[in-house]
Amino acid sequence: MKKKLLNITLTFLIYIGLIFLSILLNKILPIDSLLLRLLIILLIDTIIVYVIDLFLKSGTLSKYLWPFIGSTLVVIYTCYMSELNTQSYIMIILFMTYAFIHLMILLLNMRSLKENDWRYEHFKSSKWYPIINLFGIHFLPQVLLYILLLPIFYYIEISTVVNWNLSSIIGLFITVTGLLIKARADFVLYHFKKTTKNPYEVCQAGLWNMSRHPNYFGELLFWWGSFLMMFSLNDKYFVLLLGPILLTLMISVISIPLVEKKEVKEKAFYAEYQKTTNTIVIGKKKEL
């Protein structure tokens, strides 16, 4: 317990330092475009985390960039808005809640900063691992985060001059639903892992009885809903659909296959679980 508390404290100290650095960089970088400045800040933070992870011989620290630095970028962007209204605050609160839940799950599951994510271990035997580590494990997720944040940035800005409409409300409903599903699924899985005495048992509690990956389903709903909220107010930003599409592809093509391969290998019952339970969309249990 003391070791875990020490790891959490160290993580917070590192990221508090990065937050202050981000604020400083925002002040001193000679870049007029706020969006470009935020991207440069995110990339600098990513390089620093990459160097620290190299020192720790781990890729664990990079996972915390999403909630810590994502929140920082949203706050910096918000500070440049001359006016905010209820719609703006709703989007800010939604993302901050998402970031908080995401961070809490990461911290609850933390064991050691030197413990590598099993997904990264999968690539360590490859001769391309140094490149995969730099671009795949560190840079790619953060660039994706930036693209996903763009609809949130634009929504905060344009919601001050455009009123709610039916599409906005539908987008809000999808976003909140996704947030609730993700939170519920993540905490149920954490409780299951903490209380089960059999490490080879498959979690089928709650939402996990209706989907093999309800946490991913909630994640996707959150980001698709955020995009729809923005798009409903100004459809000229259609290109920002790229963010939710890339996230959907990453989860369906990379994340889920890796998890499923590991689960089938380690848990004898998982193959049957695959036959009776939807992959990601929450639905009724199938009959064998």
N, C-alpha and C positions, 0 to 999 in steps of 0.2 A: 504493500500500500504506500509506504514511504517513497519507494522507487518510482511508482506511478505518479505520485504527487510532485516529485522532483522533475519528472519528464514533462508534466503539464505546465509547471512553473517555467521551465526552460523554454518550452514552446511559446508561452505567452510573452516572455521577455524578448525572444527573437522577433516575434511578430509585432510587438509594440514598437520595437526599434524600427522595423520596416514601415510601420504606419507613419511614424514621425519622419522617416526618410522620404516617404511618398509625399507627405505634405510639404516638406522642404523642396523636393524636386519640382513640385507643382509651382512653387514660387520662383525658382531660379532658372528653370529650363527656358531658353529663349525661343519658345515655339508658340506662335499665336493661336493655332487651332487647339481648342480644349480637348477634343476627342483624340487628336494625334498625341498630345501631351500625356493623356491618360494611358494610351497604348505604350508609349515609351517608358512611363513609370512602371507599368505592369511587367514589361520585359526586363527592366533593370532589377526589379524585385525577384523575378524568376531566376535571373543569373546568380544573384546572391544566394538564393535558396539552393540552387544547383551546386554551388561551391560548398555550402555547408553540408549538403547531403553527401558530396564526395568525401568530405572530411569524416563524416559519420559512417561512411560506407553503407549508405541507405538511400531510399527514395521516399521515406515516410514523410519528411517535413513538407514536401511539395503538395501533399494533399490539403494542407491547411491554407494554401493560397486562396482557394475559392471563397471561404467564408470571411477570412480576415481582410485580404486585399480587395476582394469584390465589394465588401461593405465600405471600405475606405474610398474606393473610386466613386461609388454612388453618393457618398457624403460630399466629396470634393465637387462632383458635378452639380449636386443640389445647391451648394453654396454660391454657384454662379448664376442661379436663377433669381431674377429680380422679384418674382412673385410666385407663390405657391397657393394651391387651393386644396379642397377636400380630395379631389381625384389624385393630385400629386402625392399627398400624404398617404393615401391608401396604397399606392404603388410602392412608396418608400417603406412603409410598414410591412407590406407583404414580403419584399425582398429581405429586409432585416430579420423578419421572423424565419424565413427560409434559411438565411445564413446562420442564425442562432441554432436552429434545429440541426442543421448540417454539422456545425461545430460540435455540438453536444454529443452527437452520435460518434464522431471521430474521437473525441476525448474519452468517452465511455469505453470505447473499444481499444484505446491505446494501451500498449504494453511497454514498449521501449522505442525511443527515437532511433535506435540502431537496428530495430527489427524491420527487415525489409518486407514490403507488401508481397504476398505470394505471387501476385500477377507479374511483378517485376522479376522475381526469381525465375519465372518461366522463360524470360528472354536472356538470362545471364550466360547461358551456355552458347549463345550466338556470337559469332565473331563481329557482328554489327552492334553489339550491346552498347558500346560508347556512344554511337550515333543515336540508337534507340533511346538511351537514357537521356541524352541532351534534348533531342527534338520530340520524341514520342512521349516520354514520361514527364518532362518538365515543360517544354515550350508548347506543344500541341494542346494540352488541356487548358493552358492559360490563354492562348489565342482564341480557343473556343469559348472560354468564359467571356472574353472581351466582346466577341460577336454576339453572344447571348445577352449581354448587358445593353447593347445598343438600343433595342426596343424599349428597355426600361428608361434609359437616358432620354430618348425622344418622347416617351410618354410623359415623363415628368415635365418636360418643356412644353409640349403642345397641349397638354390637358388644361393648361391655364387659360387657353383661348378657345377651346372647343368643348362643347357640352357632352354629357353622357348620351349614348344612344343604345339601341337594343343590342348591337354587336358588342359594345363595351361591357354591358351587363353580363352577356353570355361569356365573354372572355374572363371577366372577374370571377364568375361562378366556376369556370374551368380551373383558373389559377388557384382559388381557395380550395377547391376539391382536391387538386393535385397536392397541395401543401399538407392537407389533413391526411390524405392517403399515405404520403411519404413518411410523415411523422409517426403515424400509427404503425405502419409496417416496420419501420426501423426500430422503434422501441419494443415492439413485440419480439422481433428477432433478437435484439440485445438481451431481453429478459429470458428468452428461450435458451440462448447460449450460456447465460449465467447460471440457470437453474437445472438444465438437463444433466443427468449423470452419465448419459451415453453419448459420446462425441460423434457416433456414427448415425444418430437419430436424425430424421428429416423434420424440419419445422413445418407443421401444418396448422398452426394456431391462427385464429382470426383470418386476416386477409390472405395469409399464406396457404389457406385451404382452398382458395379460389384463383390463385395465381402463383406461379413459381417465383415471380419477381415483381411483387406489388410495389416495392420501393422504387424500382425503375419506372413503373407505370405512373406513380405519383410525380416523380421527377419530370417526366415528359409532359404530363398535363400542366405542371407549373409553368414550364417555359413556353409551351404552345399557347397557353392561356395569356401569358404576358405579351407575347407577340400579337395575339388577336386584339388585346386591349389597345395596344398602340396602333395597329393597322386600322381599327375601327374609327380612329380619329383622323388618320391621314394615310390614304392608300398609296401615296407616292413612294413610301418606304417598303414596297413589296420585296425588294432585294434582301431585306433583313430576315425573310423567311429562311435564309441560308442557315442561320443559327440553330433553330429547332430541327431542321432537316439533318444537319451534321451531327447533332446530339443523338437523334434517333438512329442514325446509321452507326455511330460509335457504340451505342448501347446494344443494338441488335446484331451487329456484325463482329464486334470485338468483345465487349464486356460479358454479355450473356453466354456466348459459346465458351469462353474461358471458364466461367463459373460452372457451367453445366458439365464440361469435361472433367473438372476437378471433383464435382459432387458425384458423378457417376462412378468415378474411379475409387472414391473413398467410402461411399454409402451404397450398400447393396439394394436398398429399397428405392433409391432415387429413380431408377429406370421405370419402375411402376408408377411413381409419382409423376413422371413426365407424361405417361399415357393418360392419366386421369385428370391432370390439372393444366389449365391454360399456361402458355409461356409467360405472357406479360399482362394481357388485358384481363381484368377481374371479371370472372363469370362463373356460371354454374359448373360444378364438378362433373367431369365426363364419366360415362359408364364404360367399364372395361369390356 
